[in-house]
Amino acid sequence: MRKMKEGFLRKWRKGVGILGLCGLLLFTGCSKQDALPGAGSEENPGTGASVGTAGEDSGSSTGTAEDSGNGTGAAEDSGSNTGTAGEDSGTGMENGEGSGQAGSSGQLPASGLELQKLTELMEDFSNQVRTVKETEYQNLIFGEEFLVTAPEAEKVYDLELTRKPALPAEELLQKFDALVDFQWEDVYSDEEKEELYRYWPLGGVGRNDSLKYPYNYPSFLENFEKLKNGEAKLTLLIMDTEQGYLALDGSGYVQYLNGNKTARRYKASAEGALAGPYMPKGYFADYRDTSSTDSYPLLGGEVRICDAVREAEELIGQGIYGDFGDFQPKVVRVRPVELEEGEDGYRLEFSCAYKGLNLAVANLGEYGGGFGVSSMSDDRKMDLFPGVAFMLEKGKLDVLAGCFSFEYDVKEREAYDSVLSFAEGVRLMSEAFSPTMRLTVREAQLCYARFQVNEESDEEEYAEASWEFVAENENDGRVYHIFINALNGYCFYYTE
């Protein structure tokens, strides 16, 4: 290991204590379009930490080499619209592109629709669900396995979302250092950290590809003053070792973490192999109800599904992986998994809730390496990027990705205390699709659908309260995510 400046971290910590976090110049933050260093390099081939590119007719994406342009975990300077819904398929819609006008922040409720007070809806919800399941629809089927999440909000909002600004160098270092100590307690000395803390420079400026990965990326601490005064800029602060991998974006949110011995074993087949942005593989069981009391044997003991969900939400929400502010991390899907070496675990897909309603997120692919959105019924760009965590050991998160998808400041534009009833949402969904379709509805929830203000950037977004229905079309076998705007009844969808 090369000799570094003696005691930089110790001197820095004293300075922070005396002077406070005084760095005022900002880094350029990492967006969902940015890639993960360490994925797809010769030294560290990775698995593709991608969570897909969603465009017109795009499938799921698992990034591999740099400059591939296929989303997070793949290419530097990729610029793809990761996690957004693509364009215009129009399949099966009875009324063209939808059953109303495209919504936007600040919309007004449509006239002639049955709106219901949210307080009344929550009280009457089980009755509405039972009535819907007993009703015969030409094109909808509600089976015994239909899962519906009851709303838990007395108001819904038109929301404006603005990506949080990047942090000053000192504050980013403080967060990164605290997370390293939290995840790998007493593993790395200050001298080792000074060598291992690297950053992914904006536009590749300062990267030296004549050196072996990860040393081709500039040292964060050697360039600390340049980063403070703006001479150098970063998109990610990274560390990749045999013990684990961590990538923190400029706003202080985890983009990817792999810090578990069990997970590392499947990646590191050779001595000295780096952990990298690894996603565990194995046999994935079907999605389970997040409130299930069924249990599986993890390292450290049996863990019930509901307890794994609760512990994951608490761990993610404590702030060490990112300051979620007004958002509350919520596990929305869970799958038991049997890994390649025989251990059991859970894959937990998560979103965030705002005052009781989840942000809609896409369903991850079979092996957790990506998701795909293959079509969209209108030309708006949806933000569907989910988070994912693996719990392989009781009470610990072994792999974590996607926290940066929720690093937004929230502004409430309008508040509403009434929405379309659940039954009315189902009726509008049925009317929006051809009677010749056969849609088996699997899931339903009242949620927020997010859209980019500018389709080329996710810096600014808006969110609309919507009923989301997940249904399989028996005619073509495709899974449809159907949204009914909860205020004006506009119907739009994408397919997996």
DRENSE-224313 format. One line per 8 residues: number of its first residue (from 1); their letters; for each residue x, y, z of C-alpha. Coordinates in Angstrom, 2 decimals. Example, Ala and Ser with C-alpha at 12.3 -4.5 7.8 and 13.67 -1.06 7.14 Angstrom:
BEGIN
1> AS> 12.30,-4.50,7.80 | 13.67,-1.06,7.14
//
This chain:
BEGIN
1> MRKMKEGF> 0.00,0.00,0.00 | 1.40,3.42,-0.99 | 2.48,5.84,1.73 | -0.11,8.57,2.37 | -0.08,11.77,4.35 | 0.19,10.81,8.01 | -2.89,11.32,10.09 | -5.06,13.21,7.59
9> LRKWRKGV> -8.31,11.83,8.97 | -7.31,12.55,12.58 | -6.35,16.13,11.70 | -9.51,16.55,9.66 | -11.76,15.32,12.47 | -10.20,17.84,14.86 | -10.72,20.56,12.27 | -14.37,19.65,11.81
17> GILGLCGL> -14.89,19.78,15.56 | -13.38,23.27,15.78 | -14.54,24.88,12.55 | -17.74,22.99,11.77 | -18.80,21.95,8.31 | -17.66,25.10,6.52 | -17.18,23.90,2.94 | -19.65,25.90,0.86
25> LLFTGCSK> -18.88,24.78,-2.66 | -21.00,21.89,-3.92 | -20.11,18.77,-5.80 | -22.03,17.77,-8.87 | -24.39,15.09,-7.56 | -24.93,11.63,-9.03 | -28.20,10.97,-10.81 | -29.89,7.73,-11.79
33> QDALPGAG> -28.22,8.10,-15.16 | -24.77,7.80,-13.58 | -22.96,4.48,-13.46 | -21.12,2.57,-10.78 | -17.35,2.38,-10.95 | -16.09,-1.14,-10.49 | -18.84,-2.76,-12.53 | -17.56,-4.29,-15.71
41> SEENPGTG> -13.87,-3.53,-15.42 | -11.29,-6.16,-16.26 | -10.12,-6.26,-12.65 | -13.65,-6.31,-11.28 | -16.12,-7.64,-13.86 | -19.13,-7.15,-11.60 | -22.64,-8.39,-12.27 | -23.98,-5.14,-13.62
49> ASVGTAGE> -25.39,-3.16,-10.75 | -27.90,-1.83,-13.19 | -31.48,-1.33,-12.36 | -32.38,-1.08,-16.00 | -33.06,1.44,-18.68 | -36.71,2.03,-19.34 | -37.44,3.37,-22.74 | -39.51,2.36,-25.70
57> DSGSSTGT> -39.56,-1.44,-25.86 | -36.59,-1.71,-23.53 | -36.08,-4.92,-21.64 | -34.35,-5.20,-18.32 | -30.75,-4.09,-18.35 | -27.76,-5.55,-16.57 | -24.78,-3.30,-17.17 | -21.37,-4.72,-17.82
65> AEDSGNGT> -18.63,-2.62,-19.37 | -17.89,1.07,-19.16 | -19.23,3.20,-21.99 | -22.05,0.74,-22.64 | -24.67,3.43,-22.01 | -27.10,1.08,-20.29 | -27.85,2.65,-16.95 | -26.64,2.51,-13.41
73> GAAEDSGS> -23.86,0.05,-12.78 | -22.75,0.10,-16.37 | -21.33,3.06,-18.19 | -19.58,6.22,-17.23 | -21.36,9.22,-18.74 | -24.17,6.94,-19.87 | -26.93,9.52,-20.01 | -29.71,6.95,-20.33
81> NTGTAGED> -33.05,7.59,-18.65 | -32.78,4.85,-16.07 | -35.96,3.81,-14.34 | -38.32,5.81,-16.52 | -41.26,4.61,-18.47 | -40.91,4.59,-22.20 | -43.15,5.61,-25.00 | -46.50,4.83,-26.32
89> SGTGMENG> -47.70,1.35,-26.95 | -51.43,2.04,-26.73 | -52.24,-1.68,-26.60 | -55.75,-2.50,-25.51 | -56.84,1.01,-24.53 | -60.51,1.54,-25.25 | -60.26,5.34,-25.45 | -57.04,6.04,-27.28
97> EGSGQAGS> -54.26,7.16,-24.94 | -56.45,7.37,-21.88 | -59.77,8.29,-20.42 | -59.07,11.92,-19.68 | -56.50,14.66,-19.92 | -52.93,14.00,-18.84 | -52.46,15.17,-15.30 | -49.83,17.50,-13.93
105> SGQLPASG> -49.03,19.16,-10.67 | -51.76,21.61,-9.72 | -54.58,19.74,-11.51 | -58.23,20.06,-10.50 | -60.52,17.11,-9.76 | -62.67,16.15,-12.72 | -66.38,16.79,-12.54 | -68.91,13.97,-12.75
113> LELQKLTE> -66.76,11.44,-10.88 | -67.54,9.92,-7.52 | -65.04,11.31,-5.00 | -65.00,10.14,-1.42 | -63.51,11.63,1.73 | -60.32,9.75,2.57 | -61.45,9.32,6.16 | -64.64,7.64,4.90
121> LMEDFSNQ> -62.71,5.60,2.34 | -60.47,4.13,5.02 | -63.48,3.15,7.12 | -65.35,1.67,4.15 | -62.38,0.16,2.35 | -62.89,-3.51,3.21 | -66.52,-3.28,2.09 | -65.48,-1.76,-1.25
129> VRTVKETE> -62.88,-4.46,-1.81 | -65.43,-7.19,-1.06 | -67.98,-5.60,-3.42 | -65.43,-5.31,-6.21 | -64.40,-8.94,-5.84 | -68.04,-10.03,-6.02 | -68.81,-7.90,-9.09 | -68.57,-9.44,-12.58
137> YQNLIFGE> -66.55,-7.34,-15.03 | -66.19,-8.08,-18.73 | -62.41,-7.70,-18.65 | -61.33,-7.90,-14.97 | -60.80,-10.89,-12.69 | -60.08,-10.58,-8.95 | -58.81,-13.90,-7.66 | -58.19,-15.28,-4.19
145> EFLVTAPE> -54.54,-14.14,-4.31 | -55.44,-10.51,-4.97 | -53.47,-8.28,-2.57 | -54.67,-4.76,-1.83 | -53.06,-2.18,0.43 | -55.53,-0.03,2.34 | -54.75,3.72,2.18 | -53.43,5.33,5.35
153> AEKVYDLE> -53.69,9.04,4.59 | -56.25,11.70,5.41 | -55.07,13.94,2.56 | -53.31,13.57,-0.77 | -51.17,16.20,-2.46 | -49.89,17.48,-5.75 | -46.16,17.28,-5.03 | -43.12,19.01,-6.47
161> LTRKPALP> -39.87,17.10,-5.99 | -36.45,18.73,-6.35 | -33.25,16.71,-6.12 | -31.27,17.57,-3.00 | -28.11,19.59,-3.58 | -24.69,18.00,-3.31 | -22.92,18.26,0.03 | -19.73,20.17,0.85
169> AEELLQKF> -16.61,18.01,0.82 | -16.23,17.90,4.61 | -19.82,16.84,5.24 | -19.66,14.17,2.54 | -16.45,12.78,4.05 | -18.04,12.76,7.49 | -21.03,10.74,6.23 | -18.85,8.32,4.27
177> DALVDFQW> -16.49,7.75,7.20 | -19.38,7.16,9.61 | -20.97,4.65,7.23 | -17.69,2.76,6.78 | -17.32,2.49,10.56 | -20.97,1.43,10.93 | -20.77,-1.28,8.27 | -17.22,-2.51,8.91
185> EDVYSDEE> -16.60,-1.80,12.58 | -12.90,-1.85,13.50 | -11.88,-3.25,10.08 | -10.07,-0.27,8.53 | -7.46,1.93,10.16 | -7.25,5.63,9.36 | -4.15,4.98,7.27 | -5.97,2.33,5.24
193> KEELYRYW> -8.95,4.62,4.72 | -6.68,7.34,3.36 | -5.53,4.90,0.73 | -8.91,3.33,-0.02 | -11.25,6.34,-0.25 | -11.54,7.08,-3.97 | -13.88,9.20,-6.04 | -15.38,8.96,-9.46
201> PLGGVGRN> -14.51,12.27,-11.10 | -17.08,14.17,-13.11 | -16.47,13.45,-16.79 | -13.52,11.19,-15.96 | -11.25,14.19,-15.32 | -8.27,13.02,-13.26 | -8.77,9.30,-13.80 | -5.61,7.40,-14.70
209> DSLKYPYN> -6.43,4.18,-16.55 | -2.80,3.14,-16.69 | -3.26,2.12,-13.04 | -5.09,-0.95,-11.84 | -8.67,-0.55,-10.55 | -9.55,0.96,-8.10 | -6.38,3.05,-8.01 | -7.18,4.46,-11.45
217> YPSFLENF> -9.75,6.57,-9.61 | -8.31,9.63,-7.83 | -7.72,9.59,-4.09 | -10.42,11.55,-2.28 | -8.13,12.63,0.54 | -5.17,13.56,-1.65 | -7.53,15.83,-3.61 | -9.55,17.01,-0.65
225> EKLKNGEA> -8.61,20.69,-0.96 | -9.35,20.70,-4.69 | -12.73,19.14,-4.03 | -13.43,21.74,-1.34 | -12.64,24.72,-3.54 | -14.27,23.36,-6.70 | -11.12,22.65,-8.74 | -12.18,18.98,-8.79
233> KLTLLIMD> -15.73,17.59,-8.93 | -17.14,14.16,-8.27 | -20.23,12.09,-8.85 | -19.46,9.27,-6.40 | -17.25,8.68,-3.37 | -16.27,5.00,-3.45 | -14.36,2.27,-1.64 | -13.86,-1.23,-3.07
241> TEQGYLAL> -11.96,-3.87,-1.09 | -12.00,-7.59,-0.39 | -14.25,-6.80,2.59 | -16.92,-4.87,0.72 | -17.97,-2.12,-1.67 | -19.51,1.28,-0.95 | -20.57,4.04,-3.35 | -22.03,7.26,-1.93
249> DGSGYVQY> -23.33,9.96,-4.25 | -22.59,13.66,-3.88 | -25.76,14.26,-1.83 | -24.76,11.63,0.75 | -27.05,8.78,-0.31 | -25.97,5.18,-0.80 | -25.95,4.24,-4.44 | -24.61,0.77,-3.73
257> LNGNKTAR> -23.39,-1.13,-0.69 | -22.07,-4.67,-0.51 | -20.67,-5.26,2.91 | -21.47,-8.78,3.99 | -19.27,-11.86,4.23 | -21.97,-14.15,2.88 | -22.73,-12.01,-0.15 | -19.04,-11.49,-0.83
265> RYKASAEG> -18.37,-15.21,-0.95 | -20.45,-15.61,-4.10 | -18.55,-12.82,-5.84 | -14.99,-13.40,-4.69 | -14.03,-16.77,-6.10 | -10.34,-15.88,-6.22 | -8.19,-14.73,-3.33 | -7.84,-10.98,-3.35
273> ALAGPYMP> -10.91,-10.39,-5.51 | -12.69,-7.14,-4.78 | -16.27,-7.18,-3.53 | -17.66,-4.81,-6.14 | -21.34,-3.91,-6.63 | -22.51,-7.48,-6.28 | -26.15,-8.64,-6.39 | -26.69,-12.11,-4.88
281> KGYFADYR> -28.09,-14.82,-7.13 | -30.06,-17.95,-6.40 | -33.59,-19.31,-6.40 | -36.22,-16.64,-5.76 | -39.59,-17.72,-4.41 | -42.77,-15.87,-5.34 | -43.51,-12.50,-3.81 | -45.00,-12.79,-0.34
289> DTSSTDSY> -47.29,-10.59,1.71 | -45.04,-8.20,3.67 | -47.15,-8.86,6.80 | -46.72,-12.65,6.60 | -45.62,-14.45,9.77 | -43.94,-17.26,7.83 | -40.27,-17.59,8.77 | -37.02,-18.70,7.13
297> PLLGGEVR> -33.66,-19.67,8.64 | -31.16,-16.84,8.15 | -27.67,-16.66,9.55 | -28.21,-15.91,13.22 | -31.62,-17.54,13.49 | -35.15,-17.84,12.14 | -36.68,-14.57,10.96 | -40.32,-14.00,10.12
305> ICDAVREA> -41.12,-12.12,6.92 | -42.93,-9.35,8.78 | -39.97,-8.92,11.16 | -37.48,-8.75,8.27 | -39.65,-6.04,6.66 | -39.86,-4.04,9.89 | -36.13,-4.33,10.64 | -35.19,-3.34,7.10
313> EELIGQGI> -37.40,-0.25,7.23 | -35.87,0.74,10.56 | -32.30,0.21,9.35 | -32.81,2.13,6.10 | -34.74,4.89,7.84 | -32.22,5.62,10.59 | -30.35,8.06,8.33 | -26.96,6.39,8.00
321> YGDFGDFQ> -27.64,5.41,4.36 | -29.12,8.78,3.45 | -31.27,11.49,5.01 | -34.77,10.69,3.74 | -36.26,13.85,5.23 | -40.03,13.88,4.67 | -39.97,10.38,3.20 | -40.37,7.17,5.17
329> PKVVRVRP> -38.72,4.04,3.69 | -41.30,1.31,3.06 | -40.70,-2.27,1.93 | -43.26,-2.88,-0.80 | -42.28,-6.37,-1.98 | -40.42,-9.25,-0.40 | -39.19,-12.54,-1.82 | -37.56,-15.39,0.10
337> VELEEGED> -34.38,-16.45,-1.67 | -32.22,-19.56,-1.51 | -28.71,-18.50,-2.44 | -26.27,-20.54,-4.47 | -24.46,-21.84,-1.40 | -27.67,-22.98,0.27 | -28.39,-20.21,2.78 | -31.81,-18.58,2.94
345> GYRLEFSC> -32.43,-14.87,2.92 | -34.84,-12.14,1.86 | -34.79,-9.76,-1.05 | -36.63,-6.63,0.03 | -37.71,-4.13,-2.59 | -38.43,-0.74,-1.10 | -39.90,2.61,-1.90 | -40.63,5.61,0.29
353> AYKGLNLA> -43.94,6.89,1.62 | -45.02,10.50,1.89 | -47.56,11.06,4.64 | -48.91,7.54,4.36 | -48.80,6.83,0.60 | -45.97,5.04,-1.21 | -44.20,6.30,-4.28 | -44.89,3.81,-7.07
361> VANLGEYG> -41.80,1.81,-8.07 | -41.17,-0.85,-10.70 | -40.89,-4.55,-10.02 | -37.31,-5.82,-9.99 | -36.26,-8.52,-12.41 | -36.07,-12.20,-11.53 | -32.50,-12.07,-10.27 | -32.48,-8.53,-8.94
369> GGFGVSSM> -30.06,-7.31,-11.59 | -32.48,-4.99,-13.34 | -36.03,-4.17,-14.27 | -37.60,-3.27,-17.53 | -40.48,-1.07,-18.58 | -41.46,-2.03,-22.08 | -44.18,0.44,-23.01 | -46.18,3.39,-21.84
377> SDDRKMDL> -49.61,4.65,-22.85 | -48.58,8.30,-22.99 | -45.38,10.24,-23.54 | -44.62,11.30,-19.96 | -41.47,10.00,-18.31 | -42.19,8.14,-15.10 | -39.64,7.69,-12.35 | -39.98,4.09,-11.20
385> FPGVAFML> -36.52,3.41,-9.80 | -36.83,1.14,-6.72 | -34.49,0.43,-3.86 | -33.42,-3.11,-3.03 | -31.88,-4.72,0.03 | -30.84,-8.25,0.89 | -31.07,-9.57,4.42 | -29.01,-12.74,4.68
393> EKGKLDVL> -28.12,-12.36,8.33 | -30.63,-11.65,11.09 | -30.98,-7.92,11.74 | -28.46,-6.80,9.11 | -28.61,-5.48,5.57 | -26.08,-7.30,3.45 | -26.61,-5.54,0.12 | -28.30,-2.19,-0.37
401> AGCFSFEY> -28.91,-0.21,-3.56 | -31.05,2.63,-4.81 | -31.36,4.96,-1.80 | -30.49,7.86,-4.10 | -33.83,7.37,-5.88 | -35.51,9.19,-2.99 | -33.12,12.09,-2.37 | -35.66,14.84,-3.06
409> DVKEREAY> -36.93,17.88,-1.24 | -40.73,17.92,-1.26 | -43.08,20.85,-1.76 | -46.84,20.49,-1.45 | -48.64,22.37,-4.23 | -52.23,21.45,-3.42 | -53.93,19.31,-0.79 | -57.10,17.25,-1.25
417> DSVLSFAE> -59.14,15.40,1.35 | -61.22,13.45,-1.19 | -60.24,11.02,-3.96 | -61.88,8.54,-6.28 | -63.17,5.61,-4.28 | -61.54,2.24,-4.79 | -64.68,0.96,-6.51 | -64.76,3.98,-8.82
425> GVRLMSEA> -61.11,3.45,-9.73 | -61.83,-0.16,-10.66 | -64.83,0.90,-12.77 | -62.74,3.45,-14.68 | -59.99,0.88,-15.24 | -62.49,-1.58,-16.69 | -63.99,1.07,-18.98 | -60.56,2.20,-20.20
433> FSPTMRLT> -59.63,-1.21,-21.63 | -61.22,-3.26,-24.35 | -63.89,-5.73,-23.17 | -62.03,-8.44,-25.11 | -59.06,-8.20,-22.72 | -58.83,-10.55,-19.73 | -56.94,-8.83,-16.91 | -56.32,-10.81,-13.73
441> VREAQLCY> -55.70,-8.16,-11.09 | -52.99,-9.15,-8.61 | -52.33,-6.03,-6.55 | -53.77,-2.59,-5.86 | -52.77,0.46,-3.84 | -53.35,4.20,-3.58 | -49.94,5.74,-4.22 | -48.00,8.59,-5.82
449> ARFQVNEE> -46.93,8.28,-9.45 | -43.79,10.32,-10.19 | -43.01,12.06,-13.46 | -40.00,13.99,-14.68 | -40.66,17.65,-15.47 | -37.96,17.44,-18.15 | -37.73,14.02,-19.82 | -33.94,14.41,-20.12
457> SDEEEYAE> -33.37,14.98,-16.40 | -34.59,13.70,-13.06 | -33.57,16.84,-11.17 | -37.18,18.03,-10.97 | -40.27,15.84,-10.77 | -43.93,16.03,-9.84 | -46.13,13.39,-8.23 | -49.85,12.64,-8.53
465> ASWEFVAE> -52.04,10.57,-6.25 | -53.19,7.53,-8.25 | -54.74,4.12,-7.84 | -52.22,1.56,-9.12 | -53.42,-1.87,-10.26 | -51.03,-4.66,-11.24 | -52.72,-7.11,-13.62 | -51.74,-9.91,-15.99
473> NENDGRVY> -53.28,-9.87,-19.44 | -54.32,-13.43,-20.29 | -54.30,-12.53,-24.00 | -50.58,-11.83,-24.23 | -49.18,-12.89,-20.84 | -47.82,-9.43,-20.10 | -48.06,-7.71,-16.72 | -49.69,-4.29,-16.79
481> HIFINALN> -49.21,-1.56,-14.18 | -52.37,0.52,-14.58 | -52.74,3.91,-12.93 | -56.01,5.79,-12.43 | -55.41,9.38,-11.37 | -57.23,9.61,-8.04 | -58.55,13.11,-8.76 | -59.45,13.26,-12.45
489> GYCFYYTE> -59.75,9.60,-13.46 | -57.09,9.72,-16.20 | -55.88,6.20,-17.05 | -52.32,5.36,-18.09 | -50.16,2.27,-17.82 | -46.88,0.57,-18.55 | -46.09,-3.11,-19.07 | -43.28,-5.17,-17.64
//
